Every structure is written in C-alpha cells, then in structure tokens.
Amino acid sequence: MTMPLIATTTTEALSFMDILKKSFVDQFSGGIDWREMLICISFAFLIGLFVLLVYKLTFKGVVFSDSYALTLVLLTMVTSLIIKTITSNITLSLGMVGALSIVRFRTAVKEASDTAFMFWAIAAGITVGAGFFEVALIGSLIIGLLFYLLTIIRFGKAAPFLLVVRYDATKADVSRAIMKAYKNVKMKTKTKNLNEGEVTFQVKLDPKEQNEILDRVLALDGVYTASLVSYNGDYGA
C-alpha cells in the first residue's frame, strides 16, 4: 500500500516542476510589441527631460555642458530599451548581458552631482523599462523637488566667485583692505614680487553685488585690475 503512494507523490512532484519550468520559459519567450516599446521609450523621454530640467536649474558649475545634459535624456531612453528587451525574451536577455559586459566607459566626470544625475537617469530608465511607470514618475518628481529645495537652501541666491586682483606691491597691501570690507571673503592664493602682486579670493555675491565689488576694489589705491571668475570649487594655483 505504501509503494504506489510513493510513486504517485514523485510523479506529482515532477509534474509540478515541469509546469513551473514551462511557465517560466513561456513568460520570457514572447515577442516585443512595438506599441509597448513606443510607449516605454516615449515615457522614458519625458522622464529624461525632467532630469535634464532639474540638472539645468540646479547647475552651479563653471561651464554648462549641453552634450552632458542631452546625454541624460539619451541614457534614460537607452536604459529603458535594454530593460524592456531583457524582460521580454530570456534568449535576448542573455545575449544582451554578455554584450554589455565587455563595454567600458572611460569618460571622466568631474562633479559628484553629475555622477548622481547619471545614476538617476539609469534608475529611471530601468524602472520605466520594467513597466513601473508610476514608480518612475512619482520617484523622479520627489527626487527632483527635494534636490531643488536642497540646492536653494544650500546656495541661496548668492553664487561663488573668484576675485582676482592685481595691485602695486610698493604701496599698501590691498588684501587686508578687501578682507576688512567684505565678511564672506576667503583668501585662496597670493603672489608678490618687488613691484606687483596678485591675490585671489573666494567670495559669494548676489547678482547686484557683482558689479559693485569690482568698482569698490578698483577704487582702492594701487589696484591695477580686478576680475571675477565663476567658481565651482575646483581651482588650482
């Protein structure tokens, strides 16, 4: 009486595993509908434009790179296309993983925030490609809003600049006069020879103060030239 029971249990177990394998293969062996692909890429394009908008509004560097900004949109769409292909066909997914494993990216990213925006674009593309449109939309809106608010709180309206002043070294040292006149001034570099000197300050200025500080510095005795340079935190003497 026990032997048939064991055989029946084994047969049922094998049948269940066969059904499970067949269900898994059927799930990942279907074709790709062009309508779904079009919707996926279009939605990824809109999310990428939002990432680009937040990047442009919060950019505090020296030179804005249009090429990098457009790359964020392209990166979102390409990532969604890859994920959509992987989730649609298991054969294509294995080939895609093998092909992407040999790709190496060697473009240097100077700003840490630029790297974060690249990860944001990739994450949004993965979410859209997997079909989680609501998660991609709500998540991107929350991330963009919070990052924009943090940028306003951190930097405010004042922007960082480098104030470079050339002066007559035979007269009084103008660096002391500048540091006394402005509170948010930090000396970065200072060079001096027998006749001339040059000093560089880091200073945060509102748009209205940018012209005023140049006029005040030029009015000091012994100053030859004064210039402002947009400052992003990377400066070498």
Disulfide bonds with the S-S distance in Angstrom:
none
